[in-house]
Amino acid sequence: MSTRDAVAALKRLGLPNYQARVFVALQELGTATAQEVSDASEVPRSQVYGAADALVERGLAELVESSPKQYRAVSLDAARTQLTERLERERDAAFDHLEDLRATATNRETTGAVATLRGRQPISDRIADLVEDATESVFLVAPAERSVTDGIEAALRDRAADGLAVTVLSAEPSARERFADAPIRVLVMDDDHPADFAGRALMVDDETVLLAAATDGGSGEEAMWTEHSSIGRILARFMQSGVDSGMNRT
């Protein structure tokens, strides 16, 4: 990796331009005066002091009390630790703020909205979130074993442990074994009660519904969902009717 590449990478990690260039120069020089750093980094000497002092405050350089004043590079392990911890703090702070904003936005959302999602993982995450928000009942149509991710399973178990009525409808007999140790009702559509599953489906509290179907020849997935809405209540009735019809079919 060239010096330019190293500087560019450090800038992506959050270091300002001059600090990144001074840091790289110190790694090359070891211990150096401001003039030596300036010569190596092409940072004006008058700007080296500020950049180097900022690196010292970050724990990415050391100040050597001498005349003239010198700066010393810290080990790469120490620098890696400092940058990693800083990134984690910034990440946590950013998402704390985003959670506050999200909570505010959620309070302003109107009921009746229908949203769409694409991709198996985003849809699985949404299913798990909706299950966690349940207060009365959960009904999940999970055609195959992979339809229930670890996150969804954990959410189902949590809600069932809290006393909610949780039901899983599947075409896989293994679903019974998977939830045998949990207070979850498992229904398996077998030869006596066949079913043609279009995809995953979720009904929560008879007013929140998510319907998902495979796309791109089965390699992808797309879903629509609505939460705490009149549309959700209507869809829930259709979904419940379809389930009852399938279970009663002989």
N, C-alpha and C positions, 0 to 999 in steps of 0.2 A: 504494500500500500504506500502511495506517495504521500509527501507532506500535505499536499492539497487535499487528497482523499481523507487523511486523518483529521484535518481541520474541518472539512465538510461534515464528517461523521459526528464530531464533537458539537458542531453547531446544531445538528439534528437532535442531539441529546440535550440541547437547551443552553449551551454556552454561547455568549455573544462572540462576535467575530474576533475582536482583539484578544479576548480571554482564551479562545480556542488556539489562536496562533501563538500566544505567549506560552500556553501550556505545552504545545508541541515542541516549541523551541527549548523549553526547560528540560523536556524529556531527552532531547538530543544533546544538550549542553551539560546537564547535571546541575552544576552551580554556576551562576553567571550574574554579572552586573546588568543594570538596565540597558547600558549601551551595547553589551554583548547580545542581550536578548533582542534588542532592536535590530542589530545587524543580521541576526539569524532569522528573525520573523518578519522583517520589513514593516514592523509596527513602529510608528514614530516614537522616539525616546520619551517624549513628554507624555505619551499615552501608555507606555509600558508600566509606569509606576501604578497608575490606577487599575490597569488590568491585572497586574501581578498581585497587588494588595487584595483585589477582589477574589483572586484564586486562593490566597492565604486564608481569607475569611471562609471560603467554601471548603477548606481542608484539602485543596488540590495543589498546594505549594507551601513552602516554608520560607520564612524570612530569616536571613542570616544577618545578625547585627555586626556589621563591619563598615569600614570606610574605604571605598564607597559601599553603599548598601548592596547586598546580593540576595538573590533568590535561589532556592534549591527545589528540585523536583521531588515530589513524593513518589513512592513506589506505585507501580501500575495496579497492584492489588488494592492499595489504599485508595487510589483514585477511582477504581471500579466500584468499590464499596460506597464511597461518597456519592458518586453519580447515581448509582442504583437506588440508594436510600432517598436521595433528593427526588428522583423521578417517581418513586413510590409515594412520597409525601404529596407531590404535586398532583399525582393521579387521584389519590384519596380525596384531596381537597376539591379537585374538579368535580368528581362524582358526588361528593357531599352536596355541593352547590346544585348540581344537576338534579339530584334527588329532591331537593327543596323546590326547584323550579317545576319538576315533574308533578310533585304533589299539588302545587298551586294550579297547574294546568289541568290536572285530573278533576279538581274541584269545580273547574269552570266548564268541563265537558258537558254537552247536552246528551240526553238519552235518545235512543233511537238510531244512533249512527251505526253504520256498517263499515267495517274495516277489512282490508285484504292483506294477506301475508304470502310471501313466497319463500320456499326453501324449507327442508325438513327440520333443521335445527331451530330456526326462528319459530316455526309452528309448534314444535315440541316445547320450546320455552314458554310460548303463550299458553298452551294447554296447561302446563304446570302452574303458571301464575293464576289462571282462572280457577283451577282446582283449589289452590291455596286460599282463594277469596271466597270459597263456598261457605255458606252458613247453614244449609239444610240438607242438600242432597247433591250427589254427583253421579252422572251416568256417562260412561265412556265406552264408545265403540272402538275397539282396537283389533282390527282384522288379523294382524300377524304379530309374532313375538316382538319384532323390532318396533312395532307401533307404540310400545310403552317403554320409553327411555328411563334411565335411572332417575332422572329428575321428576318425571311424571309418576313413577312408582313411589318415590319418596313422598310426593304430595298426596297421592291417594292414601297411602298408609297413615299419614299425619291426620287427614280429615276423618278417616275411619276410626282412628284411635280417639278422636275427639267426640265420637258418637254420631257422626253424620251417616246418612244412608248412602253408601258407596257401592256402585254396581259396575262391573266390567263385562262387556259383551265381546266375545272373541270367537274366531274360527279355530283357534289352537287349543287342544285339550291341555297342553302344558300350562295354560293360564291358571288352571285350578291349582296345580302344584306351586306355582309361583306365589300365589296369594293364600296358600293353605294356612299360614300362620297369622293371618290378619283378618279382622272382622269385615271382610269385603265379599260381597256376593258376586260370584263369577258365573256367567251364563255362557255356554259353549254351543254354537250352532253346529249341529252334526248332520248326519244323513237323514235323520228323522225330522230335523228342523233346518233345512238348508237355507242359506242366505247368500245373496250376491252383494258383497260389500263394495260400495263405490270408493270408500276410503275411511279415514278416521272421522269420528264425530264426537262431540262433547255437549252434554246438557248439564247445566249447573243451576240449581235452585229454580228450575222451570221457567227461567227468564233470560238466561245467558246461554248462547249456542255458538258452537264453532263447527263448521263443516269443511273437511279437507278432501281433496282428490288428487290422485297421482297425475303428473304431467310428464311431457318429454319421454313418452314410452315407459314410464314407471321410474325414471331416474330422478325426477323432481317432484315437488308437491306444491299445491296452491290452496289457500284456505280463505274463507270469509268468516267473520265473527261479529257478534253484537252482544253487548253486555247490559244487563238491567234495563231492557227496553221492551216496548210493545212488540216490536218485530221479533225479538228473542222469544217472547211468550208464544207468539203464533208459530214460529218454527219449532219450538219445543213440543207443541201439541201434535204437529205433523210427525215429528221424530218419534214421540211416544206411541203414536198410532201405528207407525211402521214397525216399531219393535214389538208391540203387542200382536200385530198381524203375523209377524214372522214366528213368534213363539207359539202362537195358537195353530199354526199351519200343520196339517198332518198329511 
